[in-house]
Amino acid sequence: MVVASLRDSLKLSRRRASLVCFVLLLALGLPSALSYTPLKASLMGLKVLDFMDLFFGSLGLILCATLISLAIGWSPCISLLWEEALRGLQDQVAWVVPKVVFKGRGTSVAGVHPSFKPT
């Protein structure tokens, strides 16, 4: 799918598009793979894999959940759907869900994580 998209958008041959995908995936995946080897690749005092888990697994999920709940709760186009399908729940999604997401994961948002050790 990615190779076909690169071929269409950049007018690359299949071989060249595959090579571009390979190089990008290698560049993105190699640091996390090297974090538990004798090289011990780290970023901000954390092993790269742990840093990626903290950033994407904790902070990224909070941000995405908040943005989705705000988009659904405040979108003017969705208001008709809310009236018909979920009467009364729009206020909860618009006001309660973002608060619950931030309060429930507040330690991660504040940067306090059990594996985080400032240097």
C-alpha positions as a Markdown table, in Angstrom:
| # | Residue | x | y | z |
|---|---|---|---|---|
| 1 | Met | 0.0 | 0.0 | 0.0 |
| 2 | Val | 2.8 | 2.4 | 0.9 |
| 3 | Val | 4.9 | 1.4 | -2.1 |
| 4 | Ala | 1.9 | 1.9 | -4.4 |
| 5 | Ser | 1.2 | 5.3 | -2.9 |
| 6 | Leu | 4.9 | 6.4 | -3.4 |
| 7 | Arg | 4.8 | 5.1 | -6.9 |
| 8 | Asp | 1.7 | 7.1 | -7.7 |
| 9 | Ser | 2.6 | 10.3 | -5.9 |
| 10 | Leu | 6.3 | 10.6 | -6.7 |
| 11 | Lys | 6.3 | 8.6 | -10.0 |
| 12 | Leu | 8.9 | 6.2 | -8.7 |
| 13 | Ser | 9.6 | 2.7 | -10.0 |
| 14 | Arg | 8.5 | -0.2 | -7.8 |
| 15 | Arg | 12.1 | -1.0 | -7.0 |
| 16 | Arg | 13.0 | 2.6 | -6.0 |
| 17 | Ala | 9.7 | 3.0 | -4.0 |
| 18 | Ser | 10.5 | -0.2 | -2.1 |
| 19 | Leu | 14.0 | 1.0 | -1.4 |
| 20 | Val | 12.7 | 4.3 | 0.0 |
| 21 | Cys | 10.2 | 2.4 | 2.3 |
| 22 | Phe | 13.0 | 0.1 | 3.4 |
| 23 | Val | 15.4 | 2.9 | 4.3 |
| 24 | Leu | 12.7 | 4.9 | 6.1 |
| 25 | Leu | 11.6 | 1.9 | 8.1 |
| 26 | Leu | 15.2 | 0.9 | 8.9 |
| 27 | Ala | 16.0 | 4.5 | 10.1 |
| 28 | Leu | 12.8 | 4.6 | 12.3 |
| 29 | Gly | 13.2 | 1.1 | 13.7 |
| 30 | Leu | 16.9 | 0.8 | 14.3 |
| 31 | Pro | 17.3 | 3.1 | 17.3 |
| 32 | Ser | 14.6 | 1.3 | 19.3 |
| 33 | Ala | 16.1 | -2.1 | 18.3 |
| 34 | Leu | 19.5 | -0.9 | 19.5 |
| 35 | Ser | 18.3 | 0.2 | 22.9 |
| 36 | Tyr | 18.6 | -3.2 | 24.5 |
| 37 | Thr | 21.9 | -4.2 | 22.9 |
| 38 | Pro | 25.4 | -3.5 | 24.1 |
| 39 | Leu | 25.2 | -0.1 | 22.3 |
| 40 | Lys | 22.4 | 0.9 | 24.8 |
| 41 | Ala | 20.9 | 3.6 | 22.6 |
| 42 | Ser | 19.1 | 6.2 | 24.8 |
| 43 | Leu | 17.2 | 9.5 | 24.5 |
| 44 | Met | 16.8 | 11.9 | 27.4 |
| 45 | Gly | 18.1 | 9.3 | 29.9 |
| 46 | Leu | 15.7 | 6.6 | 28.7 |
| 47 | Lys | 16.3 | 3.7 | 26.4 |
| 48 | Val | 14.9 | 4.6 | 23.0 |
| 49 | Leu | 12.3 | 1.9 | 23.1 |
| 50 | Asp | 11.1 | 3.0 | 26.6 |
| 51 | Phe | 11.0 | 6.7 | 25.4 |
| 52 | Met | 8.9 | 5.7 | 22.4 |
| 53 | Asp | 6.6 | 3.7 | 24.7 |
| 54 | Leu | 6.2 | 6.7 | 27.0 |
| 55 | Phe | 5.7 | 9.2 | 24.2 |
| 56 | Phe | 3.4 | 7.2 | 21.9 |
| 57 | Gly | 1.9 | 4.8 | 24.4 |
| 58 | Ser | 1.0 | 7.3 | 27.1 |
| 59 | Leu | 1.2 | 10.9 | 25.9 |
| 60 | Gly | 0.1 | 10.1 | 22.3 |
| 61 | Leu | -2.9 | 8.1 | 23.5 |
| 62 | Ile | -4.0 | 10.9 | 25.8 |
| 63 | Leu | -3.6 | 13.6 | 23.1 |
| 64 | Cys | -5.5 | 11.5 | 20.5 |
| 65 | Ala | -8.3 | 10.6 | 22.8 |
| 66 | Thr | -8.7 | 14.2 | 23.9 |
| 67 | Leu | -8.7 | 15.5 | 20.3 |
| 68 | Ile | -11.2 | 12.9 | 19.2 |
| 69 | Ser | -13.5 | 13.6 | 22.1 |
| 70 | Leu | -13.3 | 17.3 | 21.5 |
| 71 | Ala | -13.9 | 16.9 | 17.7 |
| 72 | Ile | -16.9 | 14.8 | 18.3 |
| 73 | Gly | -18.2 | 16.8 | 21.2 |
| 74 | Trp | -17.9 | 20.2 | 19.6 |
| 75 | Ser | -18.2 | 19.6 | 15.9 |
| 76 | Pro | -21.2 | 21.4 | 14.4 |
| 77 | Cys | -21.7 | 18.8 | 11.7 |
| 78 | Ile | -22.0 | 16.0 | 14.2 |
| 79 | Ser | -24.7 | 17.8 | 16.3 |
| 80 | Leu | -27.5 | 16.2 | 14.2 |
| 81 | Leu | -26.2 | 12.8 | 14.8 |
| 82 | Trp | -25.9 | 13.5 | 18.5 |
| 83 | Glu | -29.5 | 14.7 | 18.7 |
| 84 | Glu | -30.8 | 11.5 | 17.1 |
| 85 | Ala | -28.5 | 8.8 | 18.3 |
| 86 | Leu | -27.1 | 9.9 | 21.6 |
| 87 | Arg | -29.4 | 12.4 | 23.3 |
| 88 | Gly | -27.8 | 13.9 | 26.4 |
| 89 | Leu | -24.4 | 12.3 | 25.9 |
| 90 | Gln | -22.9 | 15.2 | 23.9 |
| 91 | Asp | -22.3 | 17.2 | 27.0 |
| 92 | Gln | -20.6 | 14.3 | 28.7 |
| 93 | Val | -18.3 | 13.8 | 25.7 |
| 94 | Ala | -17.6 | 17.5 | 25.3 |
| 95 | Trp | -16.9 | 18.2 | 29.0 |
| 96 | Val | -16.4 | 15.1 | 31.0 |
| 97 | Val | -14.3 | 12.9 | 28.7 |
| 98 | Pro | -11.4 | 15.3 | 28.3 |
| 99 | Lys | -11.3 | 15.9 | 32.1 |
| 100 | Val | -11.3 | 12.1 | 32.8 |
| 101 | Val | -8.6 | 11.5 | 30.2 |
| 102 | Phe | -6.3 | 14.2 | 31.7 |
| 103 | Lys | -7.0 | 13.4 | 35.3 |
| 104 | Gly | -6.6 | 9.6 | 34.8 |
| 105 | Arg | -3.3 | 10.0 | 33.1 |
| 106 | Gly | -2.1 | 13.2 | 34.7 |
| 107 | Thr | 1.2 | 11.8 | 35.9 |
| 108 | Ser | 2.2 | 11.0 | 32.3 |
| 109 | Val | 1.1 | 14.4 | 31.1 |
| 110 | Ala | 3.2 | 16.0 | 33.9 |
| 111 | Gly | 6.2 | 14.0 | 32.8 |
| 112 | Val | 6.3 | 11.9 | 35.9 |
| 113 | His | 6.7 | 8.3 | 34.8 |
| 114 | Pro | 8.1 | 5.5 | 36.9 |
| 115 | Ser | 10.9 | 4.8 | 34.4 |
| 116 | Phe | 11.8 | 8.5 | 34.0 |
| 117 | Lys | 15.0 | 9.4 | 35.9 |
| 118 | Pro | 16.2 | 12.9 | 35.2 |
| 119 | Thr | 20.0 | 13.3 | 34.8 |
